């Protein structure tokens, strides 16, 4: 995590917000016609959660973070000047931050969501295979409401293949991330731009970052890479599974 130029060893999260995690947070709601509930697995600096919850159509957004100390750290530091967005997370009545294991949370919950985001850990970190396996993606699929959207970043090609093994409908944004669903993800570019304007990104991220994010979504539209049929013979071997988390062990070639 980076606070005013000081980072963790992976340099994975930043304060203030406005980078790749912000784009990940914004995307699924932007492509959903009327989202009401969301779930984010992984809190980090709070960027993905903050960005998802900007959409006022969401009545409730939950976030599950394994490291409870991370949540307390952000609360303690939220009075610092650079943490003005962090304060808004903890003051948002539509947001519920839960200390716990995200996969266990889904295993024991019957709740379904319009939007689910996984933005927790790099796939080569210890035990990360639990969050990149086809079995986990299938569990996520069971927790999506009809027309619900799952957002997953693409740290490796194998993660993309694993998502394609689990979901029948997938949109891809360059090499960055995918949106996946049980149903076709229909979108209209004019409607996307209108929803984007409703987020008031300049106020939410500042002029420079707000404009960068706006430019990304107004110039980058996704490609359909899966449109309805999951072939059981596709990627049989070269995907991540619970018992064979290949990315976790650097089997990337």
C-alpha positions as CSV (number, residue, x, y, z in Angstrom):
1,X,0.0,0.0,0.0
2,X,1.3,3.5,-0.9
3,X,0.7,6.4,1.4
4,X,2.2,9.7,0.1
5,X,5.0,7.8,-1.7
6,X,5.6,5.1,0.9
7,X,4.6,1.7,-0.5
8,X,4.3,-1.9,0.5
9,X,6.5,-4.4,-1.3
10,X,4.0,-5.0,-4.1
11,X,3.0,-1.4,-4.5
12,X,-0.6,-2.5,-5.0
13,X,-2.7,0.2,-3.4
14,X,-2.6,4.0,-3.3
15,X,-3.9,6.9,-1.4
16,X,-5.3,9.2,-2.8
17,X,-7.4,7.2,-5.2
18,X,-7.7,7.5,-9.0
19,X,-5.7,4.7,-10.6
20,X,-6.4,1.2,-11.8
21,X,-8.4,0.1,-8.7
22,X,-10.7,3.1,-9.3
23,X,-11.4,1.9,-12.8
24,X,-12.1,-1.6,-11.6
25,X,-14.5,-0.3,-9.0
26,X,-16.5,1.9,-11.4
27,X,-16.8,-0.6,-14.3
28,X,-19.3,-3.2,-13.2
29,X,-22.0,-0.7,-12.0
30,X,-21.4,1.3,-15.2
31,X,-22.4,-1.7,-17.2
32,X,-25.4,-2.8,-15.1
33,X,-28.8,-1.3,-15.9
34,X,-29.9,-1.0,-12.3
35,X,-27.6,-2.3,-9.6
36,X,-28.9,-2.3,-6.0
37,X,-26.4,-4.6,-4.1
38,X,-22.6,-5.0,-4.4
39,X,-19.9,-7.1,-2.8
40,X,-16.1,-6.4,-2.9
41,X,-13.7,-9.0,-1.7
42,X,-10.5,-7.2,-0.5
43,X,-10.4,-3.8,1.1
44,X,-6.7,-2.8,0.6
45,X,-6.6,1.0,0.6
46,X,-10.3,1.1,0.0
47,X,-10.1,2.4,-3.6
48,X,-12.2,-0.3,-5.3
49,X,-14.9,-0.1,-2.6
50,X,-14.9,3.7,-2.7
51,X,-15.2,3.7,-6.5
52,X,-18.0,1.1,-6.7
53,X,-20.0,2.9,-4.0
54,X,-20.0,6.1,-5.9
55,X,-22.9,4.8,-7.9
56,X,-25.9,6.1,-6.0
57,X,-28.2,3.4,-7.5
58,X,-26.5,1.0,-5.1
59,X,-28.5,0.7,-1.9
60,X,-26.0,-1.6,-0.1
61,X,-22.4,-2.5,-0.8
62,X,-20.5,-5.0,1.4
63,X,-16.7,-5.4,1.6
64,X,-15.0,-8.4,3.1
65,X,-11.3,-8.0,4.2
66,X,-9.3,-10.8,5.7
67,X,-6.9,-8.5,7.6
68,X,-9.0,-6.8,10.3
69,X,-5.9,-4.7,11.1
70,X,-6.0,-3.2,7.7
71,X,-9.5,-1.8,8.4
72,X,-8.4,-0.4,11.7
73,X,-5.3,1.1,10.1
74,X,-7.3,3.0,7.6
75,X,-9.7,4.2,10.2
76,X,-6.8,5.5,12.4
77,X,-5.1,7.3,9.5
78,X,-8.3,8.7,7.9
79,X,-7.7,12.1,9.5
80,X,-4.7,12.8,7.3
81,X,-5.2,15.3,4.5
82,X,-4.5,12.8,1.7
83,X,-7.1,10.4,3.1
84,X,-10.2,12.5,2.3
85,X,-11.6,9.7,0.2
86,X,-11.0,7.1,3.0
87,X,-13.1,9.2,5.4
88,X,-16.0,9.1,2.9
89,X,-16.0,5.3,2.9
90,X,-16.3,5.0,6.7
91,X,-19.0,7.7,6.7
92,X,-21.0,6.1,3.9
93,X,-24.2,4.5,5.4
94,X,-24.6,2.3,2.3
95,X,-21.3,0.6,2.9
96,X,-20.7,-2.3,5.3
97,X,-17.0,-3.4,5.9
98,X,-16.7,-6.9,7.3
99,X,-13.5,-8.5,8.8
100,X,-13.3,-12.0,7.5
101,X,-12.4,-14.5,4.7
102,X,-14.2,-13.6,1.5
103,X,-14.5,-17.1,0.2
104,X,-15.8,-18.4,3.5
105,X,-18.3,-15.5,3.6
106,X,-19.7,-16.6,0.3
107,X,-19.8,-20.3,1.3
108,X,-21.9,-19.5,4.3
109,X,-24.1,-16.7,2.8
110,X,-27.3,-17.2,0.9
111,X,-27.3,-13.6,-0.3
112,X,-27.1,-12.7,-4.0
113,X,-25.6,-9.6,-5.4
114,X,-26.0,-7.5,-8.6
115,X,-22.3,-6.8,-8.6
116,X,-19.3,-8.8,-7.2
117,X,-15.7,-7.6,-7.4
118,X,-12.5,-9.6,-6.4
119,X,-9.6,-7.2,-5.9
120,X,-7.7,-8.9,-3.1
121,X,-4.2,-10.2,-3.7
122,X,-1.7,-11.0,-6.5
123,X,-2.2,-14.6,-7.8
124,X,1.4,-15.6,-6.9
125,X,1.0,-14.7,-3.2
126,X,0.7,-17.5,-0.6
127,X,-2.8,-19.1,-0.5
128,X,-4.0,-16.8,-3.3
129,X,-5.1,-19.8,-5.3
130,X,-8.3,-19.8,-3.3
131,X,-9.4,-16.6,-5.0
132,X,-8.4,-17.5,-8.6
133,X,-9.6,-21.0,-9.0
134,X,-12.5,-22.1,-11.3
135,X,-14.3,-23.5,-8.3
136,X,-14.2,-20.0,-6.6
137,X,-15.4,-18.4,-9.8
138,X,-18.3,-20.9,-9.9
139,X,-19.1,-20.0,-6.3
140,X,-19.3,-16.4,-7.3
141,X,-21.6,-17.2,-10.2
142,X,-24.0,-18.8,-7.7
143,X,-24.1,-15.6,-5.8
144,X,-25.1,-13.3,-8.7
145,X,-28.6,-12.2,-9.1
146,X,-30.1,-12.5,-12.6
147,X,-28.2,-10.2,-14.9
148,X,-25.5,-9.7,-12.1
149,X,-22.0,-8.8,-13.1
150,X,-18.7,-10.1,-11.8
151,X,-15.5,-8.0,-12.3
152,X,-12.1,-9.6,-12.3
153,X,-8.7,-8.1,-13.1
154,X,-6.4,-10.1,-15.3
155,X,-2.9,-10.5,-13.7
156,X,-2.2,-13.5,-15.9
157,X,-3.6,-15.1,-19.1
158,X,-4.5,-18.1,-17.0
159,X,-6.8,-16.1,-14.8
160,X,-8.7,-15.0,-18.0
161,X,-9.0,-18.7,-19.1
162,X,-10.3,-19.6,-15.7
163,X,-13.0,-17.0,-15.8
164,X,-14.0,-18.2,-19.3
165,X,-14.3,-21.7,-18.0
166,X,-16.8,-20.6,-15.3
167,X,-18.9,-17.9,-17.1
168,X,-21.0,-18.0,-20.3
169,X,-20.9,-14.3,-21.0
170,X,-17.6,-12.3,-20.7
171,X,-16.6,-8.8,-21.8
172,X,-12.9,-7.9,-21.9
173,X,-11.3,-4.5,-21.5
174,X,-8.0,-4.8,-23.3
175,X,-5.6,-6.8,-21.1
176,X,-6.8,-5.2,-17.9
177,X,-10.0,-6.8,-16.6
178,X,-13.2,-8.7,-17.5
179,X,-16.8,-8.4,-16.7
180,X,-18.6,-11.7,-16.6
181,X,-22.2,-12.8,-16.1
182,X,-24.7,-15.7,-16.3
183,X,-26.6,-13.6,-18.8
184,X,-25.7,-11.3,-21.8
185,X,-24.2,-8.0,-20.7
186,X,-26.0,-5.6,-22.9
187,X,-24.8,-2.0,-23.0
188,X,-25.4,1.2,-24.9
189,X,-22.4,3.6,-25.3
190,X,-24.6,6.7,-24.8
191,X,-26.1,5.3,-21.6
192,X,-22.6,4.4,-20.3
193,X,-21.4,8.0,-20.8
194,X,-24.6,9.3,-19.1
195,X,-24.0,7.1,-16.1
196,X,-20.4,8.1,-16.0
197,X,-21.4,11.8,-15.8
198,X,-23.7,11.0,-12.9
199,X,-20.7,9.9,-10.9
200,X,-19.2,13.4,-10.8
201,X,-15.6,12.0,-11.1
202,X,-14.0,15.4,-10.9
203,X,-15.4,15.9,-7.4
204,X,-14.7,12.2,-6.4
205,X,-11.1,12.1,-7.6
206,X,-10.0,15.6,-8.3
207,X,-9.7,17.3,-11.8
208,X,-6.6,15.4,-13.1
209,X,-7.6,11.8,-12.0
210,X,-11.3,12.4,-12.7
211,X,-10.5,13.4,-16.3
212,X,-8.2,10.4,-16.8
213,X,-10.9,8.0,-15.6
214,X,-13.5,9.6,-17.7
215,X,-11.3,9.4,-20.8
216,X,-10.7,5.7,-20.2
217,X,-14.4,4.8,-20.1
218,X,-15.3,7.1,-23.0
219,X,-12.6,5.8,-25.3
220,X,-12.3,2.2,-24.2
221,X,-15.2,-0.2,-24.7
222,X,-15.1,-3.9,-24.1
223,X,-14.9,-6.8,-26.5
224,X,-17.2,-9.8,-26.2
225,X,-14.9,-12.9,-25.7
226,X,-17.6,-15.3,-24.5
227,X,-21.1,-15.3,-25.8
228,X,-23.2,-18.0,-24.2
229,X,-21.6,-21.4,-24.5
230,X,-19.0,-22.9,-22.2
231,X,-17.2,-25.7,-24.0
232,X,-16.3,-28.4,-21.5
233,X,-13.2,-29.2,-23.5
234,X,-11.8,-25.6,-23.4
235,X,-8.8,-25.0,-21.2
236,X,-9.2,-28.3,-19.5
237,X,-5.6,-28.3,-18.2
238,X,-4.3,-24.8,-18.2
239,X,-6.5,-23.1,-15.7
240,X,-6.3,-22.5,-11.9
241,X,-8.1,-25.1,-9.7
242,X,-8.4,-25.4,-6.0
243,X,-6.0,-28.4,-5.9
244,X,-3.8,-27.0,-8.8
245,X,-3.3,-23.3,-8.3
246,X,-0.8,-22.9,-11.1
247,X,-0.4,-19.2,-10.9
248,X,0.3,-19.3,-7.2
249,X,3.4,-21.5,-8.0
250,X,4.6,-19.4,-10.9
251,X,3.6,-22.0,-13.5
252,X,2.9,-19.1,-15.9
253,X,4.3,-20.6,-19.1
